[in-house]
């Protein structure tokens, strides 16, 4: 697409019927949208919590530097629960909402209802734990850093009083509710002893015993870094009340030569708690996102309103277009050989993914690129009226809001609303399209429109945008691509994620049946500030037109204008001031994106056609010391999925564009219904024998997922799913009445 309209100008200057020079994928722009050039590794509205300064904490005969405290000594009367009901809502107790995120984010990832109590240094009242002696309001209590503050000469201590801890403990025993404590200093009250604070060097942490939370699907012994997570290695001194679930590896730089305890489960006078001797930071730490599944599964007993699903949705933009490479300026367009290789890639990776997995690549098509390849001079009568060409576009600021009705059309004035109706003879002059027209090739991928010519839509007119949509839709139909088994017709990938504040563009989208698009997580105005698992709905005030769903999408360090590793490294150093080589970048991508997968983020990932180059691609040596040729996209996927399957046994699933957008929309809808699960404790067995699902007015327009550790005696004809090693999910339709399920295997509260 980047060939000039005049080749050997004095001889072959034969303009197309629309009399404009060829449109370049990016034009000759010096500014590009951040979505396609720069990765912000913190692609979230959530801001990291600021750690408190360290203070001196006295533990018996040992003093350590800490910014938390140990578990206070409180005597709890052992009056175990025998009957009653308990709402499964989780109570999160933290210093502030920012630090609370590292507990509630994991709950929100699954859609588990929770409530946050923030406790300032002066203290705060506890919420009502139970309104009657037979009904508990919370099914799990999570405490971060003991809500500790530095009280001067007293050092760090909890802002909760002894009486409040007594109330929490008594509630636990009375209703069989578990407690999770994150970032605690070891002490005799947890059956442990501190071995100091750590570390100046690396010290890995891993799950050492998963028997109490097998449903979490965490691989025992899979070590992860503790860098940035100030922690407290321990040893167990009272095995009668403590048993290890997580351990720290030796830390040679800090003279720790043996494994030490990182987390324990306590059973103390009928009260159960899980304790981690390290902080959690789920906003940036892969380690925290991994370990949180241990405490969530154990604390909820694997029984909750919500579901656990990991999704890998990889979208490749710009199919059929050419792109100038960042480092050389040379134009590159992927070939049929390049794309065909990725059919083999998908098959091979699916064989190695965990049971139940189904991953594929989604392709965003630009039909004008097919015509430019078929008719590079714009003069072939077989290709009349020729490809659409126009002058380079004028750049706009990133979040430019175009006044309605403004702007100048750049599509040729004689381009009708109706498609150019190019001949198949013309289109098939492009070998890439011929490859795509083979059903087996087509159906190996999913497909979506990326607009016809890739015109940036920030300052586009309604005239232009309508044609970008209608012409590409017609081209997709004529080429046969829209006949694919996995085709999305009610959404698009906007070119360079533009048009998001152009009401004329959004109006054109909506009128042409486009109701959802993907956004860009590096741009906070395109993220839902209320919930990271919700899409953003356009409004007149923010976007110029209301009602378009903007679904979040991740960027990466695999840039749109690179096909070799050297190019990626050069651009990374140029725009992100990175230090290192391609393996450094892949390490960043591994940790960042495995974190997203373990955080159950379903946002698609953005790639581009140049990233598919395989014919002349680089060699890479992976963790198994095998050296192989990979495309840029392939090596990214390979790196991420290797880490994913090293850590968990979950299936990894892909949805096509329309379905993933529907999933985001349904998530927001059902959260508004405020679903809740209530446990029914059988008085004879002292176990949870049944659960009841409710919502606001017991009505919801979308099904509500619930997760159960085994099964139920009657699914009541509701849809169910159990993929691979994942637990059973039941999709409950609320029709005006609470819905109760009897568990096929009662869940003990002891």
TORSE-731528 format. One line per 2 residues: their letters; for each residue x, y, z of C-alpha. Coordinates in Angstrom, 2 decimals, always signed. Example, Ala and Ser with C-alpha at 12.3 -4.5 7.8 and 13.67 -1.06 7.14 Angstrom:
AS> +12.30 -4.50 +7.80  +13.67 -1.06 +7.14;
//
This chain:
XX> +0.00 +0.00 +0.00  +3.01 +2.29 +0.35;
XX> +4.06 +2.19 -3.27  +3.93 +5.64 -4.89;
XX> +1.15 +6.29 -7.38  +3.73 +7.04 -10.06;
XX> +6.34 +4.35 -10.71  +8.93 +5.68 -13.16;
XX> +6.80 +8.80 -13.18  +7.54 +9.94 -16.72;
XX> +6.37 +6.62 -18.12  +3.90 +5.01 -15.76;
XX> +2.19 +7.88 -13.99  -1.33 +6.49 -14.36;
XX> -3.63 +7.80 -11.61  -6.56 +5.82 -10.26;
XX> -10.12 +6.74 -11.12  -10.26 +8.73 -7.87;
XX> -7.15 +10.74 -8.78  -5.29 +10.65 -5.45;
XX> -1.90 +9.31 -4.50  -1.74 +6.02 -2.64;
XX> -2.72 +6.10 +1.02  +0.08 +5.09 +3.33;
XX> -0.74 +2.98 +6.44  +0.50 +5.89 +8.54;
XX> +1.00 +8.56 +5.95  +4.21 +10.47 +6.55;
XX> +3.17 +11.30 +10.09  +5.70 +12.28 +12.69;
XX> +3.15 +11.68 +15.47  +1.35 +8.41 +16.06;
XX> -1.30 +7.47 +18.54  +0.05 +6.12 +21.81;
XX> -1.86 +2.91 +21.32  +0.48 +1.97 +18.50;
XX> +3.81 +3.28 +19.70  +4.19 +3.43 +23.45;
XX> +3.32 +0.89 +26.11  +2.50 +2.04 +29.60;
XX> +3.04 -1.09 +31.69  +0.59 +0.29 +34.25;
XX> -2.46 +0.35 +31.98  -5.03 +0.94 +34.71;
XX> -6.98 +3.66 +36.49  -5.80 +2.08 +39.76;
XX> -2.80 +3.83 +41.30  -0.21 +1.93 +43.37;
XX> -0.43 +2.21 +47.14  +2.37 +4.15 +48.82;
XX> +4.21 +1.94 +51.33  +4.49 +3.19 +54.88;
XX> +8.01 +3.81 +56.22  +9.64 +1.01 +58.16;
XX> +9.71 +1.04 +61.94  +11.16 -1.19 +64.64;
XX> +8.94 -4.10 +65.65  +9.81 -6.05 +68.80;
XX> +8.95 -9.77 +68.62  +9.87 -11.46 +71.88;
XX> +13.68 -11.40 +71.81  +13.87 -10.34 +68.17;
XX> +13.57 -6.91 +66.59  +12.84 -6.47 +62.90;
XX> +12.20 -3.54 +60.61  +8.56 -3.64 +59.55;
XX> +5.61 -1.54 +58.47  +3.05 -4.00 +59.77;
XX> +2.52 -5.76 +63.09  +1.99 -9.25 +64.42;
XX> -1.29 -10.92 +65.30  -2.49 -9.67 +68.71;
XX> -3.16 -12.16 +71.47  -6.92 -12.45 +72.01;
XX> -8.73 -15.29 +73.77  -11.77 -16.49 +71.82;
XX> -14.58 -18.55 +73.32  -14.97 -21.74 +71.30;
XX> -18.69 -21.80 +70.49  -18.74 -23.38 +67.04;
XX> -21.53 -22.83 +64.55  -24.12 -25.57 +64.19;
XX> -26.81 -23.96 +62.07  -27.89 -20.74 +60.43;
XX> -27.26 -18.82 +57.23  -24.28 -16.74 +56.14;
XX> -24.06 -14.23 +53.30  -20.96 -14.96 +51.26;
XX> -20.06 -11.24 +50.96  -16.39 -10.66 +51.82;
XX> -15.41 -8.00 +54.36  -12.07 -6.35 +53.46;
XX> -10.42 -4.35 +56.26  -7.60 -2.03 +55.19;
XX> -5.89 +1.25 +55.98  -7.38 +2.95 +52.93;
XX> -9.13 +2.15 +49.66  -5.87 +2.23 +47.69;
XX> -4.25 -0.51 +49.74  -7.59 -2.37 +49.95;
XX> -7.34 -2.88 +46.19  -4.79 -5.64 +46.68;
XX> -7.49 -7.70 +48.38  -10.71 -6.68 +46.68;
XX> -9.25 -6.73 +43.15  -9.04 -10.51 +43.24;
XX> -12.63 -10.71 +44.44  -13.76 -8.27 +41.78;
XX> -11.90 -10.29 +39.14  -14.35 -13.12 +39.80;
XX> -17.37 -10.94 +40.52  -17.50 -11.94 +44.20;
XX> -19.47 -9.39 +46.28  -17.34 -7.57 +48.85;
XX> -17.43 -4.62 +51.24  -14.46 -2.47 +52.27;
XX> -13.91 -1.06 +55.76  -11.13 +1.52 +55.90;
XX> -9.57 +2.06 +59.30  -7.54 +5.26 +59.82;
XX> -4.92 +5.57 +62.53  -7.53 +6.87 +64.97;
XX> -9.60 +3.72 +64.47  -13.08 +3.00 +63.13;
XX> -16.19 +1.10 +64.15  -16.77 -2.38 +62.77;
XX> -19.84 -2.95 +60.62  -22.60 -5.17 +61.94;
XX> -21.22 -8.68 +61.57  -24.51 -10.38 +62.34;
XX> -27.95 -8.90 +62.95  -29.30 -12.09 +64.53;
XX> -27.75 -15.10 +66.22  -28.56 -17.26 +63.20;
XX> -27.56 -15.08 +60.25  -24.06 -13.82 +59.46;
XX> -23.49 -10.89 +57.12  -20.02 -11.89 +55.89;
XX> -18.64 -15.19 +54.63  -14.96 -14.19 +54.76;
XX> -12.90 -11.52 +56.52  -9.68 -10.24 +54.91;
XX> -7.31 -7.96 +56.84  -4.37 -6.19 +55.19;
XX> -1.25 -5.32 +57.18  -3.24 -5.73 +60.41;
XX> -4.36 -2.11 +59.64  -1.16 -1.14 +61.44;
XX> +0.25 +2.32 +61.97  +3.37 +3.69 +63.61;
XX> +2.32 +4.95 +67.04  +5.67 +6.45 +67.94;
XX> +7.14 +4.91 +71.07  +4.67 +2.01 +70.76;
XX> +5.94 +1.25 +67.28  +3.66 -0.38 +64.72;
XX> +0.36 -1.68 +66.09  -3.11 -2.38 +64.79;
XX> -5.66 +0.43 +64.70  -8.28 -2.15 +65.67;
XX> -8.75 -2.52 +69.41  -8.48 -5.78 +71.31;
XX> -12.25 -5.69 +71.76  -12.73 -5.39 +68.00;
XX> -10.42 -8.31 +67.32  -12.37 -10.24 +69.93;
XX> -15.61 -9.45 +68.08  -14.15 -10.61 +64.77;
XX> -12.82 -13.84 +66.28  -16.08 -14.59 +68.09;
XX> -18.00 -14.02 +64.86  -15.70 -16.42 +63.03;
XX> -16.30 -19.18 +65.52  -20.03 -18.58 +65.83;
XX> -20.64 -18.74 +62.08  -17.76 -20.86 +60.81;
XX> -16.28 -17.95 +58.85  -12.62 -17.93 +57.82;
XX> -10.16 -15.04 +58.06  -7.28 -14.14 +55.74;
XX> -4.45 -11.91 +56.97  -2.06 -10.45 +54.40;
XX> +1.25 -8.81 +55.34  +1.69 -9.99 +58.91;
XX> +4.84 -10.27 +61.01  +5.42 -13.82 +62.32;
XX> +4.78 -14.43 +66.02  +3.76 -17.10 +68.50;
XX> +0.10 -16.27 +67.92  +0.42 -17.71 +64.40;
XX> +2.60 -20.57 +65.61  +5.66 -19.05 +63.98;
XX> +8.86 -17.18 +64.69  +10.39 -14.39 +62.65;
XX> +13.76 -15.00 +61.02  +14.18 -11.34 +60.14;
XX> +13.06 -9.13 +57.29  +14.04 -9.57 +53.68;
XX> +15.64 -8.97 +51.20  +18.34 -7.02 +49.44;
XX> +18.64 -9.74 +46.81  +16.21 -12.11 +45.14;
XX> +14.14 -14.58 +47.12  +11.53 -16.66 +45.34;
XX> +8.19 -17.59 +46.89  +6.04 -20.57 +45.96;
XX> +3.08 -22.63 +47.08  +4.43 -25.56 +49.08;
XX> +1.17 -27.31 +50.04  -2.05 -26.72 +48.07;
XX> -4.13 -29.49 +49.60  -6.45 -27.02 +51.36;
XX> -7.25 -25.15 +48.14  -6.85 -27.59 +45.26;
XX> -9.62 -25.84 +43.35  -7.29 -22.85 +42.97;
XX> -5.33 -24.82 +40.37  -1.94 -23.47 +41.48;
XX> +1.16 -25.48 +40.62  +3.12 -26.40 +43.74;
XX> +6.76 -25.32 +43.69  +6.43 -22.72 +40.92;
XX> +8.64 -19.94 +42.23  +8.02 -16.24 +41.67;
XX> +9.97 -13.14 +42.60  +9.48 -11.19 +45.83;
XX> +11.31 -8.12 +44.53  +9.43 -5.04 +45.66;
XX> +7.52 -7.04 +48.28  +9.21 -6.47 +51.65;
XX> +8.58 -9.68 +53.58  +9.27 -11.65 +56.73;
XX> +10.69 -15.19 +56.47  +9.48 -17.40 +59.30;
XX> +9.73 -20.84 +60.78  +6.91 -22.83 +62.36;
XX> +7.29 -23.23 +66.12  +3.88 -24.66 +66.97;
XX> +2.76 -27.26 +64.42  -0.34 -27.93 +66.51;
XX> -1.87 -24.68 +65.28  +0.08 -23.93 +62.08;
XX> +0.93 -25.73 +58.88  +2.80 -24.30 +55.94;
XX> +1.16 -23.49 +52.60  +3.81 -21.22 +51.06;
XX> +7.55 -20.95 +51.41  +10.42 -18.66 +50.58;
XX> +13.41 -20.11 +48.77  +16.95 -19.59 +50.08;
XX> +18.32 -16.08 +49.56  +22.07 -16.35 +49.17;
XX> +22.62 -12.59 +49.02  +21.04 -12.30 +52.47;
XX> +22.68 -15.41 +53.96  +19.41 -17.35 +54.12;
XX> +20.55 -20.84 +53.20  +17.35 -22.84 +53.67;
XX> +13.71 -22.54 +52.74  +11.56 -20.55 +55.15;
XX> +7.85 -20.21 +55.71  +5.92 -17.57 +53.74;
XX> +2.36 -18.49 +54.70  +0.45 -20.74 +57.06;
XX> -3.03 -21.92 +57.87  -3.94 -21.69 +61.54;
XX> -6.67 -23.54 +63.41  -6.92 -21.92 +66.84;
XX> -9.76 -22.73 +69.24  -12.12 -23.54 +66.39;
XX> -11.13 -20.43 +64.43  -9.47 -20.77 +61.01;
XX> -7.18 -18.24 +59.38  -4.68 -18.08 +56.53;
XX> -1.70 -15.82 +57.13  +0.88 -14.52 +54.64;
XX> +4.11 -13.00 +55.93  +4.36 -10.70 +52.93;
XX> +2.36 -7.84 +51.42  +0.23 -8.07 +48.30;
XX> +0.32 -5.58 +45.41  -2.02 -6.91 +42.75;
XX> -1.85 -3.69 +40.73  +1.70 -4.50 +39.57;
XX> +2.92 -7.80 +41.01  +2.54 -11.09 +39.14;
XX> +3.42 -12.84 +42.40  +0.48 -11.27 +44.22;
XX> -1.91 -12.10 +41.41  -0.78 -15.72 +41.60;
XX> -0.89 -16.14 +45.38  -4.26 -14.44 +45.78;
XX> -5.98 -17.47 +44.26  -4.86 -19.51 +47.27;
XX> -6.55 -17.31 +49.83  -9.64 -16.57 +47.72;
XX> -10.30 -20.25 +47.09  -9.58 -21.28 +50.67;
XX> -11.45 -18.37 +52.23  -14.60 -18.87 +50.15;
XX> -14.27 -22.66 +50.25  -14.54 -22.50 +46.46;
XX> -18.23 -21.61 +46.82  -19.21 -18.14 +45.65;
XX> -21.29 -15.96 +43.38  -18.96 -15.30 +40.46;
XX> -16.65 -17.33 +38.22  -13.02 -17.85 +37.32;
XX> -12.09 -17.74 +33.67  -8.78 -16.86 +32.00;
XX> -9.00 -15.52 +28.44  -6.35 -14.78 +25.84;
XX> -7.79 -12.71 +23.01  -5.11 -11.67 +20.49;
XX> -6.17 -9.28 +17.72  -4.03 -8.52 +14.67;
XX> -4.83 -5.21 +13.00  -4.02 -3.96 +9.48;
XX> -4.38 -7.17 +7.48  -3.71 -6.42 +3.76;
XX> -2.03 -3.07 +4.51  +1.63 -2.13 +4.23;
XX> +3.47 -0.50 +7.12  +6.76 +1.46 +7.15;
XX> +9.14 -0.08 +9.69  +10.38 +2.07 +12.56;
XX> +14.08 +1.42 +12.12  +14.47 +1.21 +8.34;
XX> +11.46 +3.05 +6.96  +10.98 +0.19 +4.52;
XX> +7.42 -0.90 +3.82  +6.37 -4.34 +4.96;
XX> +3.27 -6.38 +4.23  +2.86 -9.89 +5.60;
XX> +2.59 -12.69 +3.08  +0.41 -15.76 +2.78;
XX> +3.39 -17.79 +3.99  +3.63 -15.62 +7.11;
XX> -0.05 -16.02 +7.95  -0.09 -19.74 +7.11;
XX> +2.68 -20.31 +9.63  +0.39 -19.07 +12.38;
XX> -2.15 -21.79 +11.62  +0.57 -24.22 +12.63;
XX> +1.41 -22.03 +15.62  -2.17 -22.10 +16.91;
XX> -2.39 -25.86 +16.57  +0.92 -26.40 +18.33;
XX> +0.20 -24.06 +21.21  -3.27 -25.51 +21.79;
XX> -1.66 -28.94 +22.20  +0.57 -27.58 +24.96;
XX> -1.98 -25.45 +26.78  -3.82 -26.84 +29.79;
XX> -6.80 -29.18 +29.19  -9.91 -27.45 +27.87;
XX> -7.99 -24.58 +26.27  -8.95 -23.12 +22.91;
XX> -6.83 -20.21 +21.67  -6.92 -18.60 +18.26;
XX> -5.91 -15.32 +16.60  -8.41 -12.70 +15.48;
XX> -7.73 -10.69 +12.32  -8.79 -7.09 +11.62;
XX> -9.10 -6.55 +7.86  -8.67 -3.45 +5.69;
XX> -10.04 -4.17 +2.21  -8.39 -1.25 +0.49;
XX> -5.01 -2.90 +1.07  -6.12 -5.85 -1.05;
XX> -6.97 -3.51 -3.92  -3.75 -1.54 -3.60;
XX> -1.78 -4.78 -3.84  -3.84 -5.91 -6.81;
XX> -3.62 -2.54 -8.55  -0.51 -0.69 -7.30;
XX> -0.69 +1.92 -10.05  -4.40 +2.57 -9.63;
XX> -4.86 +2.20 -13.39  -5.70 -1.45 -14.06;
XX> -9.04 -1.55 -15.87  -9.75 -4.92 -14.26;
XX> -9.63 -3.11 -10.90  -11.74 -0.11 -11.87;
XX> -12.53 +2.18 -10.04  -9.19 +1.59 -8.31;
XX> -8.23 +1.76 -4.65  -9.27 +4.66 -2.45;
XX> -6.45 +7.17 -2.08  -6.23 +10.56 -0.41;
XX> -3.63 +13.04 +0.90  -1.92 +12.50 +4.22;
XX> -4.06 +13.37 +7.20  -3.36 +16.19 +9.61;
XX> -2.51 +14.95 +13.09  -4.72 +15.79 +16.06;
XX> -4.02 +15.68 +19.80  -4.54 +12.24 +21.30;
XX> -7.90 +12.95 +22.96  -9.05 +15.51 +20.38;
XX> -12.80 +16.13 +20.51  -14.05 +17.14 +17.07;
XX> -16.92 +19.66 +17.05  -19.94 +17.99 +15.49;
XX> -20.29 +18.71 +11.80  -16.77 +20.10 +11.42;
XX> -13.86 +18.77 +9.40  -13.29 +18.19 +5.71;
XX> -13.87 +14.94 +3.87  -10.76 +13.36 +2.38;
XX> -12.44 +10.49 +0.58  -12.85 +11.29 -3.12;
XX> -15.99 +13.35 -3.69  -17.10 +10.94 -6.42;
XX> -16.93 +7.92 -4.07  -20.55 +6.91 -3.66;
XX> -22.04 +5.43 -0.53  -22.30 +2.18 -2.43;
XX> -19.25 -0.06 -2.62  -17.03 +0.13 -5.69;
XX> -18.02 -3.45 -6.60  -14.54 -4.52 -7.62;
XX> -14.23 -7.66 -9.68  -13.05 -10.89 -8.12;
XX> -10.54 -11.07 -10.96  -8.98 -7.91 -9.58;
XX> -9.11 -8.95 -5.94  -7.56 -12.34 -6.67;
XX> -4.48 -10.73 -8.16  -3.41 -10.49 -4.52;
XX> -2.01 -13.89 -3.36  -2.78 -13.00 +0.25;
XX> -6.51 -12.79 -0.45  -6.41 -16.03 -2.43;
XX> -4.95 -17.72 +0.65  -7.65 -16.29 +2.90;
XX> -10.39 -17.53 +0.57  -9.55 -21.14 +1.36;
XX> -12.16 -22.22 +3.97  -9.67 -24.12 +6.13;
XX> -7.41 -21.08 +6.30  -10.26 -18.66 +6.90;
XX> -11.87 -20.68 +9.67  -8.65 -21.18 +11.60;
XX> -8.98 -17.53 +12.71  -11.76 -15.17 +13.73;
XX> -12.39 -12.01 +11.74  -13.56 -8.42 +12.08;
XX> -13.54 -5.16 +10.13  -10.73 -2.69 +10.72;
XX> -12.35 -0.24 +8.23  -11.64 +0.02 +4.52;
XX> -8.61 +2.29 +4.17  -7.60 +2.84 +7.82;
XX> -8.44 +6.55 +7.76  -7.83 +8.06 +11.19;
XX> -11.23 +9.08 +12.49  -10.47 +11.71 +15.13;
XX> -11.20 +14.52 +12.67  -13.12 +12.54 +10.05;
XX> -16.46 +13.58 +8.64  -19.62 +11.52 +8.74;
XX> -19.27 +11.24 +4.93  -15.89 +9.51 +5.23;
XX> -16.66 +7.25 +8.17  -19.83 +5.84 +6.63;
XX> -17.85 +4.85 +3.54  -15.04 +3.35 +5.60;
XX> -17.67 +1.07 +7.12  -19.94 +0.27 +4.19;
XX> -17.14 -0.33 +1.70  -15.27 -2.65 +4.05;
XX> -18.44 -4.53 +4.93  -19.17 -5.05 +1.24;
XX> -15.57 -6.04 +0.53  -15.67 -8.58 +3.39;
XX> -18.84 -10.04 +1.89  -17.50 -10.10 -1.67;
XX> -14.19 -11.65 -0.64  -15.98 -14.30 +1.43;
XX> -14.25 -13.34 +4.67  -17.53 -12.47 +6.40;
XX> -18.67 -16.05 +5.75  -16.09 -17.30 +8.26;
XX> -17.41 -19.43 +11.11  -16.01 -16.91 +13.59;
XX> -16.93 -13.52 +12.16  -18.01 -10.44 +14.13;
XX> -20.37 -8.08 +12.34  -21.55 -5.72 +15.09;
XX> -18.16 -4.33 +16.08  -14.98 -2.92 +14.57;
XX> -11.41 -2.28 +15.55  -11.21 +1.50 +15.00;
XX> -8.13 +2.50 +12.97  -5.40 +3.42 +15.47;
XX> -8.21 +3.56 +18.06  -9.30 +6.91 +16.67;
XX> -12.71 +8.57 +16.53  -13.38 +8.03 +20.23;
XX> -14.36 +11.67 +20.76  -15.84 +12.27 +17.31;
XX> -19.62 +12.24 +17.59  -19.97 +12.16 +13.80;
XX> -17.88 +8.98 +13.64  -19.77 +7.31 +16.48;
XX> -23.09 +8.23 +14.89  -21.94 +6.62 +11.64;
XX> -20.84 +3.51 +13.52  -24.18 +3.15 +15.26;
XX> -26.24 +3.73 +12.14  -24.23 +1.06 +10.34;
XX> -24.89 -1.49 +13.08  -21.59 -1.06 +14.94;
XX> -22.42 -0.99 +18.64  -19.08 -1.92 +20.23;
XX> -15.41 -1.24 +19.56  -12.13 -1.87 +21.35;
XX> -10.31 +0.94 +23.08  -6.80 +1.43 +24.41;
XX> -5.78 +0.82 +28.00  -2.90 +3.30 +27.77;
XX> -5.53 +6.07 +27.54  -7.41 +6.53 +30.80;
XX> -10.31 +8.47 +29.22  -11.19 +5.21 +27.43;
XX> -11.31 +3.14 +30.63  -14.26 +2.69 +32.95;
XX> -13.23 +4.45 +36.16  -15.74 +2.51 +38.27;
XX> -14.68 -1.05 +37.50  -11.78 -2.35 +35.42;
XX> -13.89 -5.32 +34.29  -16.58 -3.09 +32.79;
XX> -16.59 -1.50 +29.35  -16.97 +2.24 +28.93;
XX> -20.24 +3.45 +27.41  -19.92 +6.53 +25.24;
XX> -21.77 +9.71 +26.21  -22.50 +12.92 +24.36;
XX> -20.41 +14.87 +26.88  -17.28 +12.71 +26.61;
XX> -17.51 +11.19 +23.15  -19.96 +13.30 +21.15;
XX> -22.48 +10.48 +20.83  -24.06 +8.13 +23.35;
XX> -24.46 +4.37 +23.34  -21.26 +2.93 +21.82;
XX> -19.54 +0.33 +24.00  -15.76 +0.77 +24.30;
XX> -14.16 -2.45 +25.52  -10.67 -2.21 +27.03;
XX> -7.70 -3.55 +25.06  -4.10 -4.05 +26.13;
XX> -1.09 -2.61 +24.33  +2.32 -4.28 +24.43;
XX> +5.94 -3.60 +23.61  +5.50 -5.39 +20.28;
XX> +5.08 -2.30 +18.14  +2.86 -1.99 +15.08;
XX> +5.76 -0.86 +12.90  +8.22 -3.65 +13.66;
XX> +8.86 -7.07 +12.18  +12.29 -7.82 +13.69;
XX> +13.58 -7.90 +17.26  +16.16 -5.18 +16.51;
XX> +13.34 -2.87 +15.46  +11.39 -3.54 +18.67;
XX> +14.44 -2.87 +20.82  +15.26 +0.33 +18.93;
XX> +11.74 +1.68 +19.29  +11.52 +0.61 +22.94;
XX> +14.71 +2.49 +23.72  +13.53 +5.49 +21.74;
XX> +10.05 +5.92 +23.19  +10.27 +4.20 +26.59;
XX> +13.96 +4.80 +27.38  +14.30 +1.08 +27.96;
XX> +17.60 -0.56 +28.86  +18.33 -4.11 +27.72;
XX> +17.73 -6.38 +24.76  +14.82 -8.33 +23.27;
XX> +14.96 -10.87 +26.08  +14.57 -8.00 +28.55;
XX> +11.44 -6.93 +26.71  +10.09 -10.47 +26.62;
XX> +10.67 -10.72 +30.36  +8.60 -7.58 +30.88;
XX> +5.89 -8.93 +28.59  +5.89 -12.28 +30.39;
XX> +5.37 -10.78 +33.84  +2.97 -8.04 +32.78;
XX> +0.67 -10.15 +30.68  +0.70 -13.31 +32.77;
XX> -0.36 -10.97 +35.56  -3.29 -9.82 +33.43;
XX> -4.28 -13.42 +32.70  -4.11 -14.43 +36.37;
XX> -6.06 -11.26 +37.19  -8.82 -12.67 +34.96;
XX> -8.72 -9.66 +32.67  -10.50 -10.50 +29.44;
XX> -9.28 -7.43 +27.54  -8.01 -8.35 +24.04;
XX> -4.35 -7.76 +23.14  -3.28 -5.57 +20.23;
XX> -0.91 -6.75 +17.50  -0.41 -5.77 +13.86;
XX> +0.24 -7.42 +10.53  +3.97 -6.69 +10.54;
XX> +4.28 -8.72 +13.75  +3.33 -11.86 +11.79;
XX> +6.46 -11.88 +9.62  +7.92 -15.38 +9.70;
XX> +9.68 -15.92 +6.36  +12.78 -13.99 +7.44;
XX> +12.18 -13.80 +11.18  +14.67 -13.93 +14.04;
XX> +15.92 -16.91 +16.02  +15.15 -16.99 +19.75;
XX> +16.44 -19.27 +22.49  +13.68 -20.01 +24.98;
XX> +13.77 -21.28 +28.56  +14.20 -24.88 +27.39;
XX> +17.42 -23.85 +25.59  +15.92 -24.71 +22.21;
XX> +16.62 -22.13 +19.51  +13.80 -21.59 +17.03;
XX> +12.56 -19.05 +14.49  +9.55 -17.09 +15.74;
XX> +7.51 -14.20 +14.45  +7.23 -11.30 +16.90;
XX> +3.67 -12.19 +17.78  +4.53 -15.85 +18.08;
XX> +7.42 -15.28 +20.47  +5.21 -13.01 +22.60;
XX> +2.48 -15.65 +22.86  +5.03 -18.39 +23.44;
XX> +6.64 -16.44 +26.27  +3.36 -15.63 +28.01;
XX> +1.72 -19.04 +27.73  +4.83 -20.86 +28.95;
XX> +4.68 -18.84 +32.15  +0.92 -19.29 +32.44;
XX> +1.05 -23.08 +32.25  +4.06 -23.14 +34.59;
XX> +1.96 -21.45 +37.25  -1.60 -22.79 +36.92;
XX> -3.56 -25.69 +35.44  -6.42 -23.53 +34.15;
XX> -7.73 -23.61 +30.58  -7.08 -20.56 +28.42;
XX> -10.02 -19.51 +26.26  -10.53 -17.16 +23.28;
XX> -13.76 -15.44 +22.25  -14.42 -13.63 +18.99;
XX> -14.87 -9.85 +19.10  -18.68 -9.76 +19.30;
XX> -18.71 -12.39 +22.04  -16.03 -10.77 +24.18;
XX> -17.87 -7.46 +23.97  -21.10 -9.19 +24.99;
XX> -19.25 -10.76 +27.91  -18.05 -7.35 +29.12;
XX> -21.53 -5.89 +28.73  -23.12 -8.79 +30.61;
XX> -20.60 -8.41 +33.42  -21.57 -4.78 +33.93;
XX> -25.26 -5.63 +33.74  -25.14 -8.42 +36.30;
XX> -23.00 -6.39 +38.71  -25.79 -3.80 +38.66;
XX> -28.18 -6.58 +39.72  -26.12 -6.99 +42.93;
XX> -26.10 -10.79 +43.05  -25.48 -12.47 +46.38;
XX> -25.03 -16.03 +47.61  -26.14 -17.15 +51.06;
XX> -24.88 -20.36 +52.66  -27.24 -22.63 +54.57;
XX> -25.45 -24.50 +57.38  -27.06 -27.83 +58.20;
XX> -27.60 -28.17 +62.00  -26.94 -31.91 +61.91;
XX> -23.71 -31.99 +59.94  -22.30 -28.53 +60.65;
XX> -21.64 -28.17 +56.93  -22.92 -25.94 +54.16;
XX> -25.63 -28.06 +52.59  -27.32 -25.55 +50.28;
XX> -26.88 -22.09 +48.80  -29.45 -19.48 +47.84;
XX> -28.91 -16.91 +45.09  -30.60 -13.52 +45.25;
XX> -30.32 -10.20 +43.42  -32.05 -6.84 +43.46;
XX> -35.78 -7.73 +43.27  -34.49 -11.21 +42.33;
XX> -34.50 -10.17 +38.69  -31.60 -9.78 +36.29;
XX> -31.63 -9.52 +32.50  -28.48 -11.66 +32.20;
XX> -27.58 -14.96 +33.91  -25.58 -14.84 +37.15;
XX> -22.63 -17.27 +37.41  -22.09 -19.18 +40.63;
XX> -19.16 -21.47 +41.34  -19.47 -24.67 +43.36;
XX> -16.64 -26.99 +44.42  -18.34 -30.21 +43.33;
XX> -21.89 -30.13 +41.97  -25.53 -29.68 +42.98;
XX> -28.32 -32.23 +43.15  -30.38 -30.37 +40.54;
XX> -29.12 -27.69 +38.14  -32.77 -26.72 +37.44;
XX> -32.10 -26.65 +33.69  -29.74 -23.69 +34.00;
XX> -26.73 -23.62 +31.69  -23.59 -25.12 +33.20;
XX> -19.96 -25.21 +32.19  -16.90 -27.00 +33.48;
XX> -13.86 -26.65 +31.25  -10.66 -28.55 +31.88;
XX> -9.67 -28.37 +35.53  -11.95 -25.42 +36.25;
XX> -14.71 -25.85 +38.85  -18.37 -26.11 +37.87;
XX> -20.09 -22.84 +36.99  -23.88 -22.60 +36.90;
XX> -25.43 -19.67 +35.02  -28.52 -18.79 +37.05;
XX> -31.43 -16.90 +35.51  -33.21 -14.75 +38.07;
XX> -36.93 -14.57 +37.31  -38.44 -12.94 +40.41;
XX> -37.68 -15.49 +43.13  -34.56 -16.58 +45.04;
XX> -32.94 -19.70 +43.61  -31.73 -22.42 +45.97;
XX> -29.37 -25.29 +45.17  -28.65 -28.30 +47.35;
XX> -24.97 -29.22 +47.21  -24.24 -32.77 +46.11;
XX> -21.37 -32.80 +48.59  -21.82 -30.60 +51.69;
XX> -18.92 -28.24 +52.41  -17.54 -28.44 +55.93;
XX> -17.12 -25.18 +57.81  -14.45 -26.66 +60.07;
//
